[in-house]
């Protein structure tokens, strides 16, 4: 069994604005990485994401970036856990909105792999919701969500 998922949502802003909300560390820190993000998401970079509600900052390896279209990330694996591949896609709609899709794959077919994939599926779904609230209305939904 191949453990993977994809979540998506529509954000009422142009694709350039939505892409920058992820690629720019200052913007990402405003609604998702509660402890801050360091480093712009660019092909070949290793950036740091920190969350106040999870202990410690951790590296995120940027595999590939196609501006305003796609971001591929690898994370995990440093502590002996399984590294997974995250694919974010940004698609403009005819009415000026953006469809954001986030897929993640690579967990082992084990009980822990299944549990971790479910947790990340929830996290990415909430990230899209938090991004929508912040990009459209300047509201930080994640603040206090987990701790």
Beta strands, then each sheet from edge to edge (+ up, - down):
strand 1: 3-11
strand 2: 36-38
strand 3: 46-50
strand 4: 58-66
strand 5: 70-75
strand 6: 84-92
strand 7: 98-107
sheet 1: 1+ 7- 6+ 5- 4+ 3- 2+
end
